[in-house]
Amino acid sequence: MSIVLNGVAGALAGGSGKREAADERDRAIGQRGEYIGFYVMSIAAIVPLGLAMREAPYFWIANSLYLSFTLAALVSAVVKIVAYRRGM
């Protein structure tokens, strides 16, 4: 469900404005947001790994992995928004 919503939101956002070339600041902010999101995902992925090692039900392993992906995407987006608002 979230994959479909993400695709629809991306299509709407991508088609609703003028297309401009990204400058160096945009690339740096995007890279920093993805960098921090990667570290959040790396740390959050320890939980599903621990659940799998404890042989927890697949439901909890899958949902904790999904939560870690969602958390990483949310943190990445917040970092990018803050960087645009306050500057780097």
DOSEVO-742363 format. One record per residue (C-alpha): residue number from 1; residue in one letter; chain; z, x, y. Coordinates in Angstrom, 1 decimal. Each point is the difference from the previous one (the first is absolute). Last residue first. Example, Ala and Ser with C-alpha at 12.3 -4.5 7.8 and 13.67 -1.06 7.14 Angstrom:
<rs>
<r><num>2</num><residu>S</residu><chaine>A</chaine><zz>7.1</zz><xx>13.7</xx><yy>-1.1</yy></r>
<r><num>1</num><residu>A</residu><chaine>A</chaine><zz>0.7</zz><xx>-1.4</xx><yy>-3.4</yy></r>
</rs>
This chain:
<rs>
<r><num>88</num><residu>M</residu><chaine>A</chaine><zz>5.9</zz><xx>23.8</xx><yy>23.7</yy></r>
<r><num>87</num><residu>G</residu><chaine>A</chaine><zz>-0.3</zz><xx>-2.9</xx><yy>2.3</yy></r>
<r><num>86</num><residu>R</residu><chaine>A</chaine><zz>2.6</zz><xx>-2.7</xx><yy>0.6</yy></r>
<r><num>85</num><residu>R</residu><chaine>A</chaine><zz>-2.1</zz><xx>-3.1</xx><yy>-0.8</yy></r>
<r><num>84</num><residu>Y</residu><chaine>A</chaine><zz>-2.7</zz><xx>1.5</xx><yy>-2.1</yy></r>
<r><num>83</num><residu>A</residu><chaine>A</chaine><zz>2.5</zz><xx>2.1</xx><yy>-2.0</yy></r>
<r><num>82</num><residu>V</residu><chaine>A</chaine><zz>2.2</zz><xx>-3.0</xx><yy>-0.5</yy></r>
<r><num>81</num><residu>I</residu><chaine>A</chaine><zz>-2.9</zz><xx>-2.0</xx><yy>-1.3</yy></r>
<r><num>80</num><residu>K</residu><chaine>A</chaine><zz>-1.0</zz><xx>2.8</xx><yy>-2.4</yy></r>
<r><num>79</num><residu>V</residu><chaine>A</chaine><zz>3.5</zz><xx>0.5</xx><yy>-1.3</yy></r>
<r><num>78</num><residu>V</residu><chaine>A</chaine><zz>0.4</zz><xx>-3.8</xx><yy>-0.5</yy></r>
<r><num>77</num><residu>A</residu><chaine>A</chaine><zz>-3.3</zz><xx>-0.1</xx><yy>-2.0</yy></r>
<r><num>76</num><residu>S</residu><chaine>A</chaine><zz>1.0</zz><xx>2.9</xx><yy>-2.2</yy></r>
<r><num>75</num><residu>V</residu><chaine>A</chaine><zz>3.5</zz><xx>-1.6</xx><yy>-0.6</yy></r>
<r><num>74</num><residu>L</residu><chaine>A</chaine><zz>-1.6</zz><xx>-3.3</xx><yy>-1.0</yy></r>
<r><num>73</num><residu>A</residu><chaine>A</chaine><zz>-2.5</zz><xx>1.7</xx><yy>-2.3</yy></r>
<r><num>72</num><residu>A</residu><chaine>A</chaine><zz>2.7</zz><xx>2.1</xx><yy>-1.7</yy></r>
<r><num>71</num><residu>L</residu><chaine>A</chaine><zz>2.3</zz><xx>-3.1</xx><yy>-0.4</yy></r>
<r><num>70</num><residu>T</residu><chaine>A</chaine><zz>-2.8</zz><xx>-2.0</xx><yy>-1.6</yy></r>
<r><num>69</num><residu>F</residu><chaine>A</chaine><zz>-0.8</zz><xx>2.8</xx><yy>-2.4</yy></r>
<r><num>68</num><residu>S</residu><chaine>A</chaine><zz>3.7</zz><xx>0.4</xx><yy>-0.9</yy></r>
<r><num>67</num><residu>L</residu><chaine>A</chaine><zz>0.3</zz><xx>-3.8</xx><yy>-0.4</yy></r>
<r><num>66</num><residu>Y</residu><chaine>A</chaine><zz>-2.9</zz><xx>0.0</xx><yy>-2.4</yy></r>
<r><num>65</num><residu>L</residu><chaine>A</chaine><zz>1.6</zz><xx>2.7</xx><yy>-2.0</yy></r>
<r><num>64</num><residu>S</residu><chaine>A</chaine><zz>3.3</zz><xx>-1.9</xx><yy>0.0</yy></r>
<r><num>63</num><residu>N</residu><chaine>A</chaine><zz>-1.9</zz><xx>-3.1</xx><yy>-1.1</yy></r>
<r><num>62</num><residu>A</residu><chaine>A</chaine><zz>-1.7</zz><xx>1.7</xx><yy>-2.9</yy></r>
<r><num>61</num><residu>I</residu><chaine>A</chaine><zz>3.1</zz><xx>1.7</xx><yy>-1.3</yy></r>
<r><num>60</num><residu>W</residu><chaine>A</chaine><zz>2.0</zz><xx>-3.2</xx><yy>0.3</yy></r>
<r><num>59</num><residu>F</residu><chaine>A</chaine><zz>-2.5</zz><xx>-2.1</xx><yy>-1.9</yy></r>
<r><num>58</num><residu>Y</residu><chaine>A</chaine><zz>-0.5</zz><xx>2.7</xx><yy>-2.6</yy></r>
<r><num>57</num><residu>P</residu><chaine>A</chaine><zz>3.5</zz><xx>-0.5</xx><yy>-1.2</yy></r>
<r><num>56</num><residu>A</residu><chaine>A</chaine><zz>2.2</zz><xx>3.1</xx><yy>0.3</yy></r>
<r><num>55</num><residu>E</residu><chaine>A</chaine><zz>-0.6</zz><xx>2.9</xx><yy>-2.4</yy></r>
<r><num>54</num><residu>R</residu><chaine>A</chaine><zz>2.5</zz><xx>2.2</xx><yy>1.8</yy></r>
<r><num>53</num><residu>M</residu><chaine>A</chaine><zz>-2.8</zz><xx>2.6</xx><yy>0.5</yy></r>
<r><num>52</num><residu>A</residu><chaine>A</chaine><zz>-2.2</zz><xx>-2.8</xx><yy>1.4</yy></r>
<r><num>51</num><residu>L</residu><chaine>A</chaine><zz>2.8</zz><xx>-1.1</xx><yy>2.4</yy></r>
<r><num>50</num><residu>G</residu><chaine>A</chaine><zz>0.4</zz><xx>3.6</xx><yy>1.2</yy></r>
<r><num>49</num><residu>L</residu><chaine>A</chaine><zz>-3.8</zz><xx>0.3</xx><yy>0.6</yy></r>
<r><num>48</num><residu>P</residu><chaine>A</chaine><zz>0.0</zz><xx>-3.3</xx><yy>1.8</yy></r>
<r><num>47</num><residu>V</residu><chaine>A</chaine><zz>2.8</zz><xx>1.3</xx><yy>2.3</yy></r>
<r><num>46</num><residu>I</residu><chaine>A</chaine><zz>-1.5</zz><xx>3.5</xx><yy>0.5</yy></r>
<r><num>45</num><residu>A</residu><chaine>A</chaine><zz>-3.1</zz><xx>-1.6</xx><yy>1.5</yy></r>
<r><num>44</num><residu>A</residu><chaine>A</chaine><zz>2.0</zz><xx>-0.6</xx><yy>3.3</yy></r>
<r><num>43</num><residu>I</residu><chaine>A</chaine><zz>0.2</zz><xx>3.7</xx><yy>0.7</yy></r>
<r><num>42</num><residu>S</residu><chaine>A</chaine><zz>-3.7</zz><xx>0.6</xx><yy>-0.5</yy></r>
<r><num>41</num><residu>M</residu><chaine>A</chaine><zz>-1.0</zz><xx>-3.2</xx><yy>1.8</yy></r>
<r><num>40</num><residu>V</residu><chaine>A</chaine><zz>2.1</zz><xx>0.9</xx><yy>3.0</yy></r>
<r><num>39</num><residu>Y</residu><chaine>A</chaine><zz>-1.5</zz><xx>3.5</xx><yy>0.0</yy></r>
<r><num>38</num><residu>F</residu><chaine>A</chaine><zz>-3.6</zz><xx>-1.4</xx><yy>-0.1</yy></r>
<r><num>37</num><residu>G</residu><chaine>A</chaine><zz>0.8</zz><xx>-2.5</xx><yy>2.8</yy></r>
<r><num>36</num><residu>I</residu><chaine>A</chaine><zz>1.1</zz><xx>3.0</xx><yy>2.1</yy></r>
<r><num>35</num><residu>Y</residu><chaine>A</chaine><zz>-3.3</zz><xx>1.7</xx><yy>-0.5</yy></r>
<r><num>34</num><residu>E</residu><chaine>A</chaine><zz>-2.0</zz><xx>-3.2</xx><yy>0.4</yy></r>
<r><num>33</num><residu>G</residu><chaine>A</chaine><zz>1.6</zz><xx>-0.7</xx><yy>3.4</yy></r>
<r><num>32</num><residu>R</residu><chaine>A</chaine><zz>-0.5</zz><xx>3.7</xx><yy>1.1</yy></r>
<r><num>31</num><residu>Q</residu><chaine>A</chaine><zz>-3.7</zz><xx>-0.1</xx><yy>-1.0</yy></r>
<r><num>30</num><residu>G</residu><chaine>A</chaine><zz>-0.6</zz><xx>-3.3</xx><yy>1.8</yy></r>
<r><num>29</num><residu>I</residu><chaine>A</chaine><zz>1.8</zz><xx>1.4</xx><yy>3.1</yy></r>
<r><num>28</num><residu>A</residu><chaine>A</chaine><zz>-2.0</zz><xx>3.2</xx><yy>-0.1</yy></r>
<r><num>27</num><residu>R</residu><chaine>A</chaine><zz>-3.3</zz><xx>-1.8</xx><yy>-0.5</yy></r>
<r><num>26</num><residu>D</residu><chaine>A</chaine><zz>0.6</zz><xx>-2.3</xx><yy>2.9</yy></r>
<r><num>25</num><residu>R</residu><chaine>A</chaine><zz>1.0</zz><xx>2.9</xx><yy>2.2</yy></r>
<r><num>24</num><residu>E</residu><chaine>A</chaine><zz>-3.2</zz><xx>1.9</xx><yy>-0.9</yy></r>
<r><num>23</num><residu>D</residu><chaine>A</chaine><zz>-2.2</zz><xx>-2.8</xx><yy>1.0</yy></r>
<r><num>22</num><residu>A</residu><chaine>A</chaine><zz>-1.2</zz><xx>-2.8</xx><yy>-2.2</yy></r>
<r><num>21</num><residu>A</residu><chaine>A</chaine><zz>-3.6</zz><xx>-1.1</xx><yy>0.9</yy></r>
<r><num>20</num><residu>E</residu><chaine>A</chaine><zz>-0.2</zz><xx>-3.5</xx><yy>1.3</yy></r>
<r><num>19</num><residu>R</residu><chaine>A</chaine><zz>-1.0</zz><xx>-3.2</xx><yy>-1.8</yy></r>
<r><num>18</num><residu>K</residu><chaine>A</chaine><zz>0.5</zz><xx>-3.0</xx><yy>2.2</yy></r>
<r><num>17</num><residu>G</residu><chaine>A</chaine><zz>2.3</zz><xx>-2.7</xx><yy>-1.3</yy></r>
<r><num>16</num><residu>S</residu><chaine>A</chaine><zz>0.4</zz><xx>-2.9</xx><yy>-2.4</yy></r>
<r><num>15</num><residu>G</residu><chaine>A</chaine><zz>-1.8</zz><xx>1.3</xx><yy>-3.1</yy></r>
<r><num>14</num><residu>G</residu><chaine>A</chaine><zz>2.6</zz><xx>2.5</xx><yy>-1.1</yy></r>
<r><num>13</num><residu>A</residu><chaine>A</chaine><zz>3.0</zz><xx>-2.2</xx><yy>0.6</yy></r>
<r><num>12</num><residu>L</residu><chaine>A</chaine><zz>-1.5</zz><xx>-2.9</xx><yy>-1.9</yy></r>
<r><num>11</num><residu>A</residu><chaine>A</chaine><zz>-1.3</zz><xx>2.2</xx><yy>-2.9</yy></r>
<r><num>10</num><residu>G</residu><chaine>A</chaine><zz>3.4</zz><xx>1.8</xx><yy>-0.2</yy></r>
<r><num>9</num><residu>A</residu><chaine>A</chaine><zz>1.9</zz><xx>-3.3</xx><yy>0.0</yy></r>
<r><num>8</num><residu>V</residu><chaine>A</chaine><zz>-2.2</zz><xx>-1.3</xx><yy>-2.8</yy></r>
<r><num>7</num><residu>G</residu><chaine>A</chaine><zz>0.4</zz><xx>3.1</xx><yy>-2.1</yy></r>
<r><num>6</num><residu>N</residu><chaine>A</chaine><zz>3.7</zz><xx>0.2</xx><yy>0.5</yy></r>
<r><num>5</num><residu>L</residu><chaine>A</chaine><zz>0.3</zz><xx>-3.7</xx><yy>-0.9</yy></r>
<r><num>4</num><residu>V</residu><chaine>A</chaine><zz>-1.9</zz><xx>0.6</xx><yy>-3.2</yy></r>
<r><num>3</num><residu>I</residu><chaine>A</chaine><zz>2.0</zz><xx>3.0</xx><yy>-0.9</yy></r>
<r><num>2</num><residu>S</residu><chaine>A</chaine><zz>3.2</zz><xx>-1.9</xx><yy>0.8</yy></r>
<r><num>1</num><residu>M</residu><chaine>A</chaine><zz>-0.9</zz><xx>-2.7</xx><yy>-2.5</yy></r>
</rs>
